[in-house]
Amino acid sequence: MTGAALTEGGEVSVTLTKAGRTKVRYPSTVVSDDGIRAVVRARWARPTARDFGFVRFEPGDVFTEHYWRDRWYAVKEVRAADGTVKGWYCDVTRPAQVGPDGIVVEDLDLDLWRSADGRRVLRLDEDEFAQSGIEECDPDAAAQARSALDTLEELARAGNLRHLCA
């Protein structure tokens, strides 16, 4: 995939890979793309709800997803079908690969959740990250991933994820 900008209003696929395999692929609509950050909007990709304990994603939820070509994370603002903000789900990933057909990101296991009211900021899946073997096979990427998670946590605790996505 090239670094070409996506066309506003166009339809593209978002593909999340993990360990060289496609984890999930879903359609989205391009909101904007300035050549560094691509923003798309997508509905919850599953036909049923999924309860994570700290948030429940449901059919009708809308994700406004921010992908950077030069950052090791993606930030997704999550809204209920009625427009109410549920929070921000952040994936630690390698920088996004963006091309005319869509966005591809490699999931590095680490995630962060910030509730809409800011009361809950949760670092997620650190055990999966430790078990992934990335620290042994790609220590530079592992260091970038840990740094990205720390950055996201700082932004979330300061209430700045909303500004990051503005």
Secondary structure by P-SEA (a helix, b strand, c coil): cccccccccbbbbbbbbccccccbbbbbbbccccccbbbbbbcccccbbbbcccccccccbbbbbbbbccccbbbbbbbcccccccbbbbbbcccccccccbbbbbbcccbbbbccccccccccaaaaaaacccccccaaaaaaaaaaaaaaaaaaaacccccccc
